[in-house]
């Protein structure tokens, strides 16, 4: 494999993903979360002449950086700025009916986290932004300062699985009545102050779950994921592979349920001799979730929560 890290980003589960995709020369593949092109480079290298890789990302910076990195593959790679929820429309525009494999890495890229001005990190001072696509209008600042307390509480609880969501939402509402909350560190301090002492003794940062919730809301991450999971299997060839890397339980649950629905979605009573509900199996799960090796975790701590699920079109 080529160099593991590029532009400060190390692709997670690289070997496992490429092996799961079973890349064949001359095949058609989709990397729906292109990032800095780490997974895509290895897929394109294995494709050889006659193969095609479509790389999709909603982040303009990622599209630019990956485009430069992948330029050496020439027409073998097509880079598209877009949301993977638009997978069907993107493939239609490119004249592609079905692909041999698709990969979706749902994590933030390291540059997105490390570039403080993007507002994803609770560890650096920055405007409350959190947009993956900077042409979008909704920012974290608007949610924090304008959405009502009830809705704040809902997204903190549902998207961040934050058990102290009522306390945090109330503290945010009280703080913004005094003055607008503008920066990441301002918000992190408000969250920290709202939590009880026992919560502050936890290993993870007090603002981690809340920032995750806001990021998911700003980018409609779960809505986009559900749309992709509905479209992707239909655009795979028989025997094609779907590979999805998730980083928290909300994503993994959606992926697991989507595969199970297409694998074992029959709703007939168990004692029925034949299926009458019309279910037709379209996916087969290939084993359980794959997690990073001890060696990968030692080299890249950001891989620690990654889970790869793989399914095959039948």
C-alpha positions in Angstrom: 0.0 0.0 0.0 1.1 3.6 -0.6 1.9 6.1 2.2 -0.7 5.7 5.0 -1.0 9.4 5.9 -1.5 12.4 3.6 -2.0 16.1 4.5 -2.3 15.3 8.2 -5.0 12.6 7.7 -4.5 8.9 8.2 -7.3 6.8 6.6 -9.0 4.5 9.0 -9.2 0.7 8.4 -7.5 1.2 5.1 -6.4 -2.4 4.5 -9.6 -3.8 5.8 -11.7 -1.6 3.6 -9.8 -2.3 0.4 -9.9 -6.0 1.1 -13.6 -5.9 1.8 -14.3 -4.1 -1.4 -12.5 -6.9 -3.3 -11.4 -4.4 -5.9 -11.1 -5.9 -9.3 -9.3 -4.4 -12.3 -11.7 -2.6 -14.7 -14.4 -2.3 -12.0 -16.5 0.7 -11.1 -16.2 1.9 -7.5 -17.6 4.8 -5.4 -15.8 6.5 -2.5 -18.7 8.5 -1.1 -16.7 10.3 1.5 -13.5 11.2 -0.3 -11.8 13.3 2.4 -8.1 13.7 1.5 -8.2 10.6 -0.8 -6.6 8.1 1.4 -8.9 5.2 0.7 -9.5 6.4 -2.9 -5.8 6.3 -3.7 -5.5 2.6 -2.8 -8.7 1.7 -4.6 -7.6 3.6 -7.8 -4.2 2.0 -7.7 -5.7 -1.5 -7.7 -8.2 -0.6 -10.4 -5.7 -0.5 -13.2 -6.5 0.8 -16.7 -10.1 0.6 -17.7 -11.4 0.9 -14.1 -13.3 3.9 -12.7 -13.6 5.5 -9.3 -16.0 8.2 -8.4 -15.0 10.2 -5.4 -17.7 12.3 -3.6 -17.3 14.9 -0.8 -19.3 17.9 0.3 -16.3 19.7 1.6 -14.8 22.0 -1.0 -11.3 21.8 0.6 -11.4 18.0 0.6 -12.4 18.0 -3.0 -9.6 20.3 -4.0 -6.9 18.4 -1.9 -8.1 14.9 -3.0 -8.3 16.1 -6.7 -4.7 17.1 -6.6 -3.6 13.8 -4.9 -5.6 11.7 -7.3 -4.7 13.6 -10.5 -1.9 11.0 -11.2 -4.6 8.5 -12.0 -6.0 10.6 -14.8 -9.4 9.7 -16.2 -9.6 6.7 -14.0 -10.8 9.0 -11.1 -13.7 11.4 -11.2 -14.0 13.8 -8.3 -17.4 15.3 -7.5 -18.5 17.9 -4.9 -21.7 16.7 -3.5 -23.5 15.0 -0.6 -23.6 11.2 -0.7 -27.4 11.5 -0.1 -27.4 12.6 -3.8 -25.7 9.4 -4.9 -28.4 8.4 -7.4 -28.3 11.8 -9.1 -24.5 11.9 -9.2 -24.3 8.5 -10.8 -27.0 9.4 -13.3 -25.1 12.5 -14.4 -22.0 10.4 -14.9 -23.8 7.8 -16.9 -23.2 5.1 -14.4 -26.0 2.6 -13.7 -24.4 0.3 -11.1 -21.1 0.0 -9.3 -19.0 -3.0 -8.2 -18.4 -1.5 -4.8 -19.0 1.5 -2.6 -17.2 2.9 0.5 -18.5 5.4 3.0 -16.3 6.6 5.9 -18.6 8.6 8.1 -15.9 10.2 10.3 -14.5 13.7 10.2 -11.2 14.0 8.4 -8.3 15.1 10.6 -7.9 18.5 8.7 -11.5 19.3 9.5 -10.9 18.8 13.2 -7.4 20.3 13.2 -8.3 23.5 11.3 -9.7 25.5 14.2 -11.6 28.0 12.1 -14.0 25.2 11.0 -15.4 25.2 14.5 -15.6 21.4 15.0 -13.2 21.3 18.0 -14.0 22.2 21.6 -10.3 22.5 22.3 -9.6 25.6 20.2 -11.1 29.1 19.9 -13.1 29.5 16.7 -16.4 30.8 15.4 -19.3 28.4 16.0 -19.5 27.0 12.4 -19.3 23.2 12.0 -20.4 23.1 8.4 -18.9 20.4 6.3 -20.1 22.2 3.2 -19.3 25.9 3.7 -21.8 26.9 1.1 -24.6 25.7 3.4 -26.4 28.4 5.4 -27.1 26.7 8.7 -24.3 27.0 11.3 -23.8 25.9 14.9 -24.1 29.5 16.0 -27.6 29.7 14.6 -28.7 26.5 16.4 -27.1 27.6 19.7 -28.4 31.2 19.6 -31.8 30.8 17.8 -33.3 27.4 18.3 -35.7 27.1 21.2 -34.6 25.4 24.4 -36.9 22.3 23.8 -35.3 21.7 20.4 -31.8 22.2 21.8 -32.6 19.6 24.5 -33.9 17.2 21.8 -30.8 17.3 19.6 -28.4 17.1 22.5 -30.2 14.0 23.8 -30.9 12.3 20.4 -27.7 13.1 18.5 -25.3 13.4 21.4 -26.9 10.8 23.6 -26.2 13.4 26.3 -28.0 12.4 29.6 -27.5 15.9 30.9 -29.2 17.5 27.9 -31.9 19.3 29.9 -29.3 21.0 32.1 -27.1 21.9 29.2 -29.9 23.3 27.1 -31.2 25.4 30.0 -27.7 26.8 30.6 -27.3 27.7 26.9 -30.7 29.4 26.9 -29.8 31.4 30.0 -26.4 32.4 28.7 -27.6 33.6 25.3 -30.2 35.8 27.0 -27.3 37.8 28.3 -25.3 37.9 25.1 -24.8 36.0 21.9 -22.7 32.8 22.1 -20.1 33.2 19.4 -17.2 30.9 19.8 -16.4 27.2 20.5 -14.6 27.9 23.8 -17.5 30.1 25.1 -19.9 27.2 24.4 -17.6 24.6 25.9 -17.3 26.6 29.1 -21.1 27.0 29.3 -21.5 23.2 28.9 -18.9 22.4 31.4 -20.5 24.8 34.0 -23.8 23.1 33.5 -22.6 19.6 34.4 -22.5 18.0 37.8 -19.2 17.1 39.4 -19.5 13.4 38.6 -19.8 14.2 34.9 -16.7 16.3 35.0 -14.7 13.3 36.3 -15.4 11.3 33.1 -12.4 10.6 30.9 -13.9 12.4 27.8 -14.2 16.1 27.5 -17.4 17.5 29.0 -18.4 19.1 25.7 -17.7 16.1 23.4 -21.3 14.8 23.2 -22.8 18.2 22.8 -20.5 19.2 20.0 -21.2 15.9 18.3 -24.9 16.6 18.5 -24.5 20.1 17.0 -22.3 18.9 14.2 -24.9 16.2 13.3 -27.7 18.8 13.3 -25.8 21.3 11.3 -24.9 18.8 8.6 -28.1 16.7 8.7 -25.7 13.7 9.0 -28.2 11.1 10.0 -30.8 12.2 7.4 -28.1 12.0 4.7 -27.0 8.6 6.0 -30.5 7.2 5.8 -30.9 8.4 2.3 -27.6 7.0 1.2 -28.4 3.6 2.8 -31.7 3.5 0.9 -30.1 4.4 -2.5 -26.7 2.6 -2.4 -27.8 -1.0 -2.5 -30.0 -0.3 -5.6 -26.9 1.0 -7.4 -24.7 -2.0 -6.7 -24.2 -4.8 -9.2 -25.0 -8.3 -8.0 -22.0 -9.4 -5.9 -21.0 -5.7 -5.3 -19.8 -4.7 -1.9 -21.1 -2.0 0.4 -18.6 -0.9 3.1 -19.5 1.7 5.8 -17.3 2.9 8.6 -19.1 4.5 11.5 -17.7 6.3 14.6 -20.6 6.4 17.0 -23.6 4.2 18.0 -26.2 6.3 16.2 -24.5 5.8 12.8 -23.6 2.2 13.4 -27.2 1.4 14.5 -28.6 2.9 11.3 -26.1 0.9 9.1 -26.8 -2.3 11.0 -30.5 -1.9 10.7 -30.4 -1.0 7.0 -28.4 -4.1 6.2 -30.6 -6.3 8.3 -33.8 -4.9 6.7 -32.5 -5.9 3.3 -31.2 -9.2 4.5 -34.0 -10.4 6.8 -36.9 -8.0 6.3 -39.6 -10.5 5.9 -42.6 -9.5 8.1 -44.6 -12.7 7.8 -45.3 -14.7 11.0 -42.7 -17.4 11.6 -45.2 -20.2 11.2 -46.1 -19.2 7.7 -44.9 -21.9 5.2 -44.1 -19.3 2.5 -43.4 -15.6 2.4 -46.5 -13.6 1.4 -45.2 -10.1 2.3 -43.3 -9.7 -0.9 -39.9 -9.4 0.8 -36.9 -10.0 -1.5 -33.4 -10.2 0.0 -31.0 -7.7 -1.6 -28.1 -7.6 0.8 -26.1 -10.2 2.8 -24.0 -9.1 5.8 -20.4 -10.4 5.6 -19.5 -11.0 9.2 -19.8 -8.7 12.1 -18.3 -5.2 12.5 -14.6 -4.9 11.9 -12.6 -2.8 14.3 -9.0 -1.4 14.2 -6.1 -3.6 15.1 -4.0 -2.9 18.2 -1.2 -1.7 15.8 -3.6 0.8 14.1 -4.9 2.1 17.4 -1.3 2.7 18.6 -0.5 4.7 15.4 -3.8 6.6 15.1 -5.9 7.2 18.3 -8.7 8.7 16.2 -9.5 5.3 14.9 -10.5 4.0 18.3 -14.3 4.1 17.8 -14.4 3.0 14.2 -16.5 0.1 13.1 -16.6 -1.2 9.5 -19.7 -3.1 8.3 -19.7 -4.9 5.0 -22.6 -6.3 3.0 -22.8 -7.9 -0.5 -25.5 -7.4 -3.1 -27.5 -10.6 -3.8 
